[in-house]
């Protein structure tokens, strides 16, 4: 048995969203994400309802292969979703999103925790800096807010 101290990075960011959590939560879905994120097109989604739900599994493209996503918790009433993303030989990632109401709509506290599974994962963990994460979260925030305000995906030039 090989037990190794994990090489891990965890980042959290709180987005300010322009709609109540009841309108935002359904968009946190591998199918509905295509509504607000240009180019989002998972090659496979395994779902009883056709949307995000507990035990929903979906694939995304990742470095010449696929990342496997598994929704472990999906709680519309409390505005909480948790997913595990495995990119073989790269990382295991835990993603949590907690929505809560705010005076101007809602806030989403989003946490990614990446654990390296080898040399490629070590590179990813090292590059997942606070600044990188902040830019990623601001882009996501801009895109979902555009959709919430206009009903269309923000197109890049």
Rosetta constraint file for C-alpha pairs under 8 A:
AtomPair CA 6 CA 115 HARMONIC 6.40 0.50
AtomPair CA 6 CA 116 HARMONIC 6.93 0.50
AtomPair CA 7 CA 115 HARMONIC 5.76 0.50
AtomPair CA 7 CA 116 HARMONIC 5.49 0.50
AtomPair CA 7 CA 122 HARMONIC 6.91 0.50
AtomPair CA 7 CA 125 HARMONIC 7.37 0.50
AtomPair CA 8 CA 113 HARMONIC 6.95 0.50
AtomPair CA 8 CA 114 HARMONIC 5.51 0.50
AtomPair CA 8 CA 115 HARMONIC 4.32 0.50
AtomPair CA 8 CA 116 HARMONIC 6.24 0.50
AtomPair CA 8 CA 125 HARMONIC 6.47 0.50
AtomPair CA 9 CA 113 HARMONIC 5.68 0.50
AtomPair CA 9 CA 114 HARMONIC 5.45 0.50
AtomPair CA 9 CA 115 HARMONIC 6.73 0.50
AtomPair CA 9 CA 125 HARMONIC 5.99 0.50
AtomPair CA 9 CA 128 HARMONIC 7.29 0.50
AtomPair CA 10 CA 111 HARMONIC 6.96 0.50
AtomPair CA 10 CA 112 HARMONIC 5.66 0.50
AtomPair CA 10 CA 113 HARMONIC 4.12 0.50
AtomPair CA 10 CA 114 HARMONIC 6.40 0.50
AtomPair CA 11 CA 111 HARMONIC 5.58 0.50
AtomPair CA 11 CA 112 HARMONIC 5.53 0.50
AtomPair CA 11 CA 113 HARMONIC 6.50 0.50
AtomPair CA 11 CA 130 HARMONIC 6.93 0.50
AtomPair CA 11 CA 133 HARMONIC 7.02 0.50
AtomPair CA 12 CA 109 HARMONIC 6.85 0.50
AtomPair CA 12 CA 110 HARMONIC 5.54 0.50
AtomPair CA 12 CA 111 HARMONIC 4.28 0.50
AtomPair CA 12 CA 112 HARMONIC 6.64 0.50
AtomPair CA 13 CA 109 HARMONIC 5.71 0.50
AtomPair CA 13 CA 110 HARMONIC 5.45 0.50
AtomPair CA 13 CA 111 HARMONIC 6.63 0.50
AtomPair CA 13 CA 134 HARMONIC 7.02 0.50
AtomPair CA 13 CA 137 HARMONIC 6.90 0.50
AtomPair CA 14 CA 107 HARMONIC 6.41 0.50
AtomPair CA 14 CA 108 HARMONIC 5.38 0.50
AtomPair CA 14 CA 109 HARMONIC 4.20 0.50
AtomPair CA 14 CA 110 HARMONIC 6.18 0.50
AtomPair CA 15 CA 107 HARMONIC 5.45 0.50
AtomPair CA 15 CA 108 HARMONIC 5.09 0.50
AtomPair CA 15 CA 109 HARMONIC 6.41 0.50
AtomPair CA 15 CA 110 HARMONIC 7.77 0.50
AtomPair CA 15 CA 137 HARMONIC 7.33 0.50
AtomPair CA 15 CA 138 HARMONIC 7.52 0.50
AtomPair CA 15 CA 141 HARMONIC 6.02 0.50
AtomPair CA 16 CA 105 HARMONIC 7.73 0.50
AtomPair CA 16 CA 106 HARMONIC 6.33 0.50
AtomPair CA 16 CA 107 HARMONIC 4.78 0.50
AtomPair CA 16 CA 108 HARMONIC 6.79 0.50
AtomPair CA 16 CA 141 HARMONIC 7.26 0.50
AtomPair CA 17 CA 104 HARMONIC 7.61 0.50
AtomPair CA 17 CA 105 HARMONIC 5.80 0.50
AtomPair CA 17 CA 106 HARMONIC 5.18 0.50
AtomPair CA 17 CA 107 HARMONIC 5.62 0.50
AtomPair CA 17 CA 108 HARMONIC 7.34 0.50
AtomPair CA 17 CA 141 HARMONIC 7.06 0.50
AtomPair CA 17 CA 144 HARMONIC 7.80 0.50
AtomPair CA 17 CA 145 HARMONIC 5.95 0.50
AtomPair CA 18 CA 104 HARMONIC 6.12 0.50
AtomPair CA 18 CA 105 HARMONIC 4.71 0.50
AtomPair CA 18 CA 106 HARMONIC 6.59 0.50
AtomPair CA 18 CA 145 HARMONIC 5.99 0.50
AtomPair CA 18 CA 148 HARMONIC 6.78 0.50
AtomPair CA 18 CA 149 HARMONIC 7.16 0.50
AtomPair CA 19 CA 23 HARMONIC 6.29 0.50
AtomPair CA 19 CA 24 HARMONIC 6.61 0.50
AtomPair CA 19 CA 104 HARMONIC 7.35 0.50
AtomPair CA 19 CA 105 HARMONIC 4.21 0.50
AtomPair CA 19 CA 106 HARMONIC 5.98 0.50
AtomPair CA 19 CA 145 HARMONIC 7.98 0.50
AtomPair CA 19 CA 148 HARMONIC 6.53 0.50
AtomPair CA 20 CA 24 HARMONIC 6.51 0.50
AtomPair CA 20 CA 101 HARMONIC 6.16 0.50
AtomPair CA 20 CA 102 HARMONIC 7.80 0.50
AtomPair CA 20 CA 105 HARMONIC 4.50 0.50
AtomPair CA 20 CA 106 HARMONIC 5.08 0.50
AtomPair CA 21 CA 25 HARMONIC 5.71 0.50
AtomPair CA 21 CA 79 HARMONIC 6.71 0.50
AtomPair CA 21 CA 99 HARMONIC 5.99 0.50
AtomPair CA 21 CA 100 HARMONIC 6.37 0.50
AtomPair CA 21 CA 101 HARMONIC 6.23 0.50
AtomPair CA 21 CA 105 HARMONIC 7.26 0.50
AtomPair CA 21 CA 106 HARMONIC 5.58 0.50
AtomPair CA 21 CA 107 HARMONIC 7.78 0.50
AtomPair CA 22 CA 26 HARMONIC 7.40 0.50
AtomPair CA 22 CA 76 HARMONIC 7.76 0.50
AtomPair CA 22 CA 79 HARMONIC 7.75 0.50
AtomPair CA 23 CA 27 HARMONIC 7.69 0.50
AtomPair CA 24 CA 28 HARMONIC 7.17 0.50
AtomPair CA 24 CA 148 HARMONIC 7.78 0.50
AtomPair CA 25 CA 76 HARMONIC 6.66 0.50
AtomPair CA 25 CA 79 HARMONIC 6.34 0.50
AtomPair CA 25 CA 99 HARMONIC 7.61 0.50
AtomPair CA 26 CA 32 HARMONIC 7.09 0.50
AtomPair CA 26 CA 52 HARMONIC 7.94 0.50
AtomPair CA 27 CA 32 HARMONIC 5.10 0.50
AtomPair CA 27 CA 33 HARMONIC 5.65 0.50
AtomPair CA 27 CA 35 HARMONIC 7.89 0.50
AtomPair CA 27 CA 36 HARMONIC 7.96 0.50
AtomPair CA 28 CA 32 HARMONIC 6.96 0.50
AtomPair CA 28 CA 33 HARMONIC 6.38 0.50
AtomPair CA 28 CA 52 HARMONIC 7.55 0.50
AtomPair CA 28 CA 81 HARMONIC 7.99 0.50
AtomPair CA 29 CA 33 HARMONIC 5.65 0.50
AtomPair CA 29 CA 51 HARMONIC 6.29 0.50
AtomPair CA 29 CA 52 HARMONIC 4.84 0.50
AtomPair CA 30 CA 34 HARMONIC 7.45 0.50
AtomPair CA 30 CA 42 HARMONIC 7.18 0.50
AtomPair CA 30 CA 45 HARMONIC 7.27 0.50
AtomPair CA 30 CA 51 HARMONIC 7.01 0.50
AtomPair CA 30 CA 52 HARMONIC 6.49 0.50
AtomPair CA 30 CA 58 HARMONIC 7.07 0.50
AtomPair CA 31 CA 45 HARMONIC 7.75 0.50
AtomPair CA 31 CA 50 HARMONIC 7.64 0.50
AtomPair CA 31 CA 51 HARMONIC 5.92 0.50
AtomPair CA 31 CA 52 HARMONIC 7.45 0.50
AtomPair CA 32 CA 36 HARMONIC 7.54 0.50
AtomPair CA 32 CA 51 HARMONIC 7.46 0.50
AtomPair CA 33 CA 37 HARMONIC 5.84 0.50
AtomPair CA 33 CA 40 HARMONIC 6.82 0.50
AtomPair CA 34 CA 38 HARMONIC 6.65 0.50
AtomPair CA 34 CA 39 HARMONIC 7.22 0.50
AtomPair CA 34 CA 40 HARMONIC 5.03 0.50
AtomPair CA 34 CA 41 HARMONIC 6.49 0.50
AtomPair CA 35 CA 147 HARMONIC 7.75 0.50
AtomPair CA 35 CA 152 HARMONIC 7.02 0.50
AtomPair CA 35 CA 153 HARMONIC 6.19 0.50
AtomPair CA 36 CA 143 HARMONIC 6.44 0.50
AtomPair CA 36 CA 144 HARMONIC 5.85 0.50
AtomPair CA 36 CA 146 HARMONIC 7.93 0.50
AtomPair CA 36 CA 147 HARMONIC 5.47 0.50
AtomPair CA 36 CA 152 HARMONIC 6.48 0.50
AtomPair CA 36 CA 153 HARMONIC 4.31 0.50
AtomPair CA 36 CA 154 HARMONIC 7.03 0.50
AtomPair CA 37 CA 143 HARMONIC 6.64 0.50
AtomPair CA 37 CA 144 HARMONIC 7.53 0.50
AtomPair CA 37 CA 153 HARMONIC 5.95 0.50
AtomPair CA 37 CA 154 HARMONIC 7.31 0.50
AtomPair CA 38 CA 153 HARMONIC 6.15 0.50
AtomPair CA 38 CA 154 HARMONIC 6.93 0.50
AtomPair CA 38 CA 155 HARMONIC 6.45 0.50
AtomPair CA 38 CA 156 HARMONIC 7.98 0.50
AtomPair CA 41 CA 60 HARMONIC 7.69 0.50
AtomPair CA 42 CA 58 HARMONIC 6.89 0.50
AtomPair CA 42 CA 59 HARMONIC 5.66 0.50
AtomPair CA 42 CA 60 HARMONIC 4.89 0.50
AtomPair CA 42 CA 61 HARMONIC 7.26 0.50
AtomPair CA 43 CA 58 HARMONIC 7.87 0.50
AtomPair CA 43 CA 59 HARMONIC 6.03 0.50
AtomPair CA 43 CA 60 HARMONIC 6.37 0.50
AtomPair CA 43 CA 61 HARMONIC 7.64 0.50
AtomPair CA 44 CA 58 HARMONIC 5.53 0.50
AtomPair CA 44 CA 59 HARMONIC 5.43 0.50
AtomPair CA 44 CA 60 HARMONIC 7.76 0.50
AtomPair CA 45 CA 50 HARMONIC 7.92 0.50
AtomPair CA 45 CA 56 HARMONIC 7.38 0.50
AtomPair CA 45 CA 57 HARMONIC 5.95 0.50
AtomPair CA 45 CA 58 HARMONIC 4.22 0.50
AtomPair CA 45 CA 59 HARMONIC 6.60 0.50
AtomPair CA 46 CA 50 HARMONIC 7.70 0.50
AtomPair CA 46 CA 56 HARMONIC 5.70 0.50
AtomPair CA 46 CA 57 HARMONIC 5.08 0.50
AtomPair CA 46 CA 58 HARMONIC 5.94 0.50
AtomPair CA 47 CA 51 HARMONIC 6.20 0.50
AtomPair CA 47 CA 52 HARMONIC 7.09 0.50
AtomPair CA 47 CA 53 HARMONIC 7.21 0.50
AtomPair CA 47 CA 55 HARMONIC 7.71 0.50
AtomPair CA 47 CA 56 HARMONIC 4.95 0.50
AtomPair CA 47 CA 57 HARMONIC 6.82 0.50
AtomPair CA 48 CA 56 HARMONIC 7.70 0.50
AtomPair CA 49 CA 53 HARMONIC 7.46 0.50
AtomPair CA 51 CA 56 HARMONIC 7.84 0.50
AtomPair CA 52 CA 56 HARMONIC 6.02 0.50
AtomPair CA 52 CA 71 HARMONIC 7.50 0.50
AtomPair CA 52 CA 74 HARMONIC 7.42 0.50
AtomPair CA 53 CA 71 HARMONIC 6.84 0.50
AtomPair CA 53 CA 73 HARMONIC 7.72 0.50
AtomPair CA 53 CA 74 HARMONIC 5.63 0.50
AtomPair CA 54 CA 71 HARMONIC 5.49 0.50
AtomPair CA 54 CA 72 HARMONIC 5.62 0.50
AtomPair CA 54 CA 73 HARMONIC 5.50 0.50
AtomPair CA 54 CA 74 HARMONIC 5.41 0.50
AtomPair CA 55 CA 70 HARMONIC 6.24 0.50
AtomPair CA 55 CA 71 HARMONIC 5.29 0.50
AtomPair CA 55 CA 72 HARMONIC 5.93 0.50
AtomPair CA 55 CA 73 HARMONIC 7.92 0.50
AtomPair CA 56 CA 70 HARMONIC 5.94 0.50
AtomPair CA 56 CA 71 HARMONIC 5.38 0.50
AtomPair CA 57 CA 68 HARMONIC 7.14 0.50
AtomPair CA 57 CA 69 HARMONIC 5.52 0.50
AtomPair CA 57 CA 70 HARMONIC 4.57 0.50
AtomPair CA 57 CA 71 HARMONIC 6.43 0.50
AtomPair CA 58 CA 68 HARMONIC 6.07 0.50
AtomPair CA 58 CA 69 HARMONIC 5.22 0.50
AtomPair CA 58 CA 70 HARMONIC 6.74 0.50
AtomPair CA 59 CA 66 HARMONIC 6.01 0.50
AtomPair CA 59 CA 67 HARMONIC 5.57 0.50
AtomPair CA 59 CA 68 HARMONIC 4.85 0.50
AtomPair CA 59 CA 69 HARMONIC 6.07 0.50
AtomPair CA 60 CA 66 HARMONIC 5.45 0.50
AtomPair CA 60 CA 67 HARMONIC 5.24 0.50
AtomPair CA 60 CA 68 HARMONIC 6.80 0.50
AtomPair CA 60 CA 69 HARMONIC 7.82 0.50
AtomPair CA 61 CA 65 HARMONIC 5.98 0.50
AtomPair CA 61 CA 66 HARMONIC 4.63 0.50
AtomPair CA 61 CA 67 HARMONIC 6.18 0.50
AtomPair CA 62 CA 66 HARMONIC 4.95 0.50
AtomPair CA 62 CA 67 HARMONIC 5.66 0.50
AtomPair CA 62 CA 87 HARMONIC 7.18 0.50
AtomPair CA 66 CA 87 HARMONIC 6.76 0.50
AtomPair CA 67 CA 85 HARMONIC 6.48 0.50
AtomPair CA 67 CA 86 HARMONIC 5.58 0.50
AtomPair CA 67 CA 87 HARMONIC 4.38 0.50
AtomPair CA 67 CA 88 HARMONIC 7.09 0.50
AtomPair CA 68 CA 85 HARMONIC 5.50 0.50
AtomPair CA 68 CA 86 HARMONIC 5.14 0.50
AtomPair CA 68 CA 87 HARMONIC 6.40 0.50
AtomPair CA 69 CA 83 HARMONIC 6.53 0.50
AtomPair CA 69 CA 84 HARMONIC 5.57 0.50
AtomPair CA 69 CA 85 HARMONIC 4.29 0.50
AtomPair CA 69 CA 86 HARMONIC 6.44 0.50
AtomPair CA 70 CA 83 HARMONIC 5.44 0.50
AtomPair CA 70 CA 84 HARMONIC 5.18 0.50
AtomPair CA 70 CA 85 HARMONIC 6.44 0.50
AtomPair CA 71 CA 81 HARMONIC 7.52 0.50
AtomPair CA 71 CA 82 HARMONIC 5.98 0.50
AtomPair CA 71 CA 83 HARMONIC 4.30 0.50
AtomPair CA 71 CA 84 HARMONIC 6.46 0.50
AtomPair CA 72 CA 81 HARMONIC 7.79 0.50
AtomPair CA 72 CA 82 HARMONIC 5.64 0.50
AtomPair CA 72 CA 83 HARMONIC 5.50 0.50
AtomPair CA 72 CA 84 HARMONIC 7.04 0.50
AtomPair CA 73 CA 80 HARMONIC 7.41 0.50
AtomPair CA 73 CA 81 HARMONIC 5.30 0.50
AtomPair CA 73 CA 82 HARMONIC 4.94 0.50
AtomPair CA 73 CA 83 HARMONIC 7.01 0.50
AtomPair CA 74 CA 80 HARMONIC 6.19 0.50
AtomPair CA 74 CA 81 HARMONIC 4.55 0.50
AtomPair CA 74 CA 82 HARMONIC 6.60 0.50
AtomPair CA 75 CA 79 HARMONIC 5.89 0.50
AtomPair CA 75 CA 80 HARMONIC 5.12 0.50
AtomPair CA 75 CA 81 HARMONIC 6.09 0.50
AtomPair CA 76 CA 80 HARMONIC 6.47 0.50
AtomPair CA 76 CA 81 HARMONIC 7.94 0.50
AtomPair CA 78 CA 99 HARMONIC 7.64 0.50
AtomPair CA 79 CA 97 HARMONIC 7.88 0.50
AtomPair CA 79 CA 98 HARMONIC 5.74 0.50
AtomPair CA 79 CA 99 HARMONIC 4.84 0.50
AtomPair CA 79 CA 100 HARMONIC 6.86 0.50
AtomPair CA 80 CA 96 HARMONIC 7.38 0.50
AtomPair CA 80 CA 97 HARMONIC 5.69 0.50
AtomPair CA 80 CA 98 HARMONIC 4.61 0.50
AtomPair CA 80 CA 99 HARMONIC 6.33 0.50
AtomPair CA 81 CA 96 HARMONIC 5.80 0.50
AtomPair CA 81 CA 97 HARMONIC 5.36 0.50
AtomPair CA 81 CA 98 HARMONIC 6.77 0.50
AtomPair CA 82 CA 94 HARMONIC 7.24 0.50
AtomPair CA 82 CA 95 HARMONIC 5.62 0.50
AtomPair CA 82 CA 96 HARMONIC 4.42 0.50
AtomPair CA 82 CA 97 HARMONIC 6.50 0.50
AtomPair CA 83 CA 94 HARMONIC 5.90 0.50
AtomPair CA 83 CA 95 HARMONIC 5.16 0.50
AtomPair CA 83 CA 96 HARMONIC 6.52 0.50
AtomPair CA 84 CA 92 HARMONIC 7.19 0.50
AtomPair CA 84 CA 93 HARMONIC 5.61 0.50
AtomPair CA 84 CA 94 HARMONIC 4.64 0.50
AtomPair CA 84 CA 95 HARMONIC 6.25 0.50
AtomPair CA 85 CA 91 HARMONIC 7.97 0.50
AtomPair CA 85 CA 92 HARMONIC 5.82 0.50
AtomPair CA 85 CA 93 HARMONIC 4.93 0.50
AtomPair CA 85 CA 94 HARMONIC 6.40 0.50
AtomPair CA 85 CA 95 HARMONIC 7.72 0.50
AtomPair CA 86 CA 90 HARMONIC 7.92 0.50
AtomPair CA 86 CA 91 HARMONIC 6.04 0.50
AtomPair CA 86 CA 92 HARMONIC 4.58 0.50
AtomPair CA 86 CA 93 HARMONIC 6.29 0.50
AtomPair CA 87 CA 91 HARMONIC 5.31 0.50
AtomPair CA 87 CA 92 HARMONIC 6.37 0.50
AtomPair CA 88 CA 92 HARMONIC 7.95 0.50
AtomPair CA 88 CA 117 HARMONIC 7.66 0.50
AtomPair CA 89 CA 117 HARMONIC 5.30 0.50
AtomPair CA 89 CA 118 HARMONIC 5.86 0.50
AtomPair CA 89 CA 120 HARMONIC 7.21 0.50
AtomPair CA 89 CA 121 HARMONIC 7.22 0.50
AtomPair CA 90 CA 116 HARMONIC 6.00 0.50
AtomPair CA 90 CA 117 HARMONIC 5.03 0.50
AtomPair CA 90 CA 118 HARMONIC 5.87 0.50
AtomPair CA 90 CA 119 HARMONIC 7.34 0.50
AtomPair CA 90 CA 120 HARMONIC 5.21 0.50
AtomPair CA 90 CA 121 HARMONIC 4.14 0.50
AtomPair CA 90 CA 122 HARMONIC 7.84 0.50
AtomPair CA 90 CA 124 HARMONIC 7.86 0.50
AtomPair CA 91 CA 114 HARMONIC 6.12 0.50
AtomPair CA 91 CA 115 HARMONIC 5.33 0.50
AtomPair CA 91 CA 116 HARMONIC 4.56 0.50
AtomPair CA 91 CA 117 HARMONIC 5.03 0.50
AtomPair CA 91 CA 118 HARMONIC 7.67 0.50
AtomPair CA 91 CA 121 HARMONIC 5.19 0.50
AtomPair CA 92 CA 114 HARMONIC 5.87 0.50
AtomPair CA 92 CA 115 HARMONIC 5.23 0.50
AtomPair CA 92 CA 116 HARMONIC 6.67 0.50
AtomPair CA 92 CA 117 HARMONIC 7.00 0.50
AtomPair CA 93 CA 112 HARMONIC 6.71 0.50
AtomPair CA 93 CA 113 HARMONIC 5.38 0.50
AtomPair CA 93 CA 114 HARMONIC 4.39 0.50
AtomPair CA 93 CA 115 HARMONIC 6.16 0.50
AtomPair CA 94 CA 111 HARMONIC 7.87 0.50
AtomPair CA 94 CA 112 HARMONIC 5.78 0.50
AtomPair CA 94 CA 113 HARMONIC 5.17 0.50
AtomPair CA 94 CA 114 HARMONIC 6.72 0.50
AtomPair CA 95 CA 110 HARMONIC 7.23 0.50
AtomPair CA 95 CA 111 HARMONIC 5.63 0.50
AtomPair CA 95 CA 112 HARMONIC 4.64 0.50
AtomPair CA 95 CA 113 HARMONIC 6.56 0.50
AtomPair CA 96 CA 109 HARMONIC 7.95 0.50
AtomPair CA 96 CA 110 HARMONIC 5.73 0.50
AtomPair CA 96 CA 111 HARMONIC 5.28 0.50
AtomPair CA 96 CA 112 HARMONIC 6.78 0.50
AtomPair CA 97 CA 108 HARMONIC 6.29 0.50
AtomPair CA 97 CA 109 HARMONIC 5.62 0.50
AtomPair CA 97 CA 110 HARMONIC 4.56 0.50
AtomPair CA 97 CA 111 HARMONIC 6.61 0.50
AtomPair CA 98 CA 108 HARMONIC 5.50 0.50
AtomPair CA 98 CA 109 HARMONIC 5.20 0.50
AtomPair CA 98 CA 110 HARMONIC 6.66 0.50
AtomPair CA 99 CA 106 HARMONIC 6.68 0.50
AtomPair CA 99 CA 107 HARMONIC 5.60 0.50
AtomPair CA 99 CA 108 HARMONIC 4.45 0.50
AtomPair CA 99 CA 109 HARMONIC 6.50 0.50
AtomPair CA 100 CA 106 HARMONIC 5.50 0.50
AtomPair CA 100 CA 107 HARMONIC 5.43 0.50
AtomPair CA 100 CA 108 HARMONIC 6.64 0.50
AtomPair CA 101 CA 105 HARMONIC 6.07 0.50
AtomPair CA 101 CA 106 HARMONIC 4.18 0.50
AtomPair CA 101 CA 107 HARMONIC 6.28 0.50
AtomPair CA 102 CA 106 HARMONIC 4.54 0.50
AtomPair CA 102 CA 107 HARMONIC 6.29 0.50
AtomPair CA 114 CA 125 HARMONIC 6.56 0.50
AtomPair CA 115 CA 121 HARMONIC 7.31 0.50
AtomPair CA 115 CA 125 HARMONIC 7.27 0.50
AtomPair CA 116 CA 120 HARMONIC 7.69 0.50
AtomPair CA 116 CA 121 HARMONIC 4.19 0.50
AtomPair CA 116 CA 122 HARMONIC 5.41 0.50
AtomPair CA 116 CA 124 HARMONIC 7.71 0.50
AtomPair CA 116 CA 125 HARMONIC 6.60 0.50
AtomPair CA 117 CA 121 HARMONIC 5.55 0.50
AtomPair CA 117 CA 122 HARMONIC 7.59 0.50
AtomPair CA 118 CA 122 HARMONIC 6.17 0.50
AtomPair CA 119 CA 123 HARMONIC 6.45 0.50
AtomPair CA 120 CA 124 HARMONIC 6.40 0.50
AtomPair CA 121 CA 125 HARMONIC 6.00 0.50
AtomPair CA 122 CA 126 HARMONIC 6.12 0.50
AtomPair CA 123 CA 127 HARMONIC 6.22 0.50
AtomPair CA 124 CA 128 HARMONIC 6.15 0.50
AtomPair CA 125 CA 129 HARMONIC 8.00 0.50
AtomPair CA 127 CA 132 HARMONIC 7.54 0.50
AtomPair CA 128 CA 132 HARMONIC 5.98 0.50
AtomPair CA 128 CA 133 HARMONIC 6.39 0.50
AtomPair CA 129 CA 133 HARMONIC 6.15 0.50
AtomPair CA 130 CA 134 HARMONIC 6.03 0.50
AtomPair CA 131 CA 135 HARMONIC 6.24 0.50
AtomPair CA 132 CA 136 HARMONIC 6.23 0.50
AtomPair CA 133 CA 137 HARMONIC 6.07 0.50
AtomPair CA 134 CA 138 HARMONIC 6.08 0.50
AtomPair CA 135 CA 139 HARMONIC 6.15 0.50
AtomPair CA 136 CA 140 HARMONIC 6.29 0.50
AtomPair CA 137 CA 141 HARMONIC 5.99 0.50
AtomPair CA 138 CA 142 HARMONIC 6.05 0.50
AtomPair CA 139 CA 143 HARMONIC 6.18 0.50
AtomPair CA 140 CA 144 HARMONIC 6.10 0.50
AtomPair CA 141 CA 145 HARMONIC 5.94 0.50
AtomPair CA 142 CA 146 HARMONIC 6.07 0.50
AtomPair CA 143 CA 147 HARMONIC 6.39 0.50
AtomPair CA 143 CA 153 HARMONIC 6.89 0.50
AtomPair CA 143 CA 154 HARMONIC 5.79 0.50
AtomPair CA 144 CA 148 HARMONIC 6.10 0.50
AtomPair CA 144 CA 153 HARMONIC 7.89 0.50
AtomPair CA 145 CA 149 HARMONIC 6.03 0.50
AtomPair CA 146 CA 150 HARMONIC 5.83 0.50
AtomPair CA 146 CA 151 HARMONIC 7.44 0.50
AtomPair CA 146 CA 152 HARMONIC 7.19 0.50
AtomPair CA 146 CA 153 HARMONIC 6.85 0.50
AtomPair CA 146 CA 154 HARMONIC 6.21 0.50
AtomPair CA 147 CA 151 HARMONIC 4.63 0.50
AtomPair CA 147 CA 152 HARMONIC 4.93 0.50
AtomPair CA 147 CA 153 HARMONIC 5.37 0.50
AtomPair CA 147 CA 154 HARMONIC 6.95 0.50
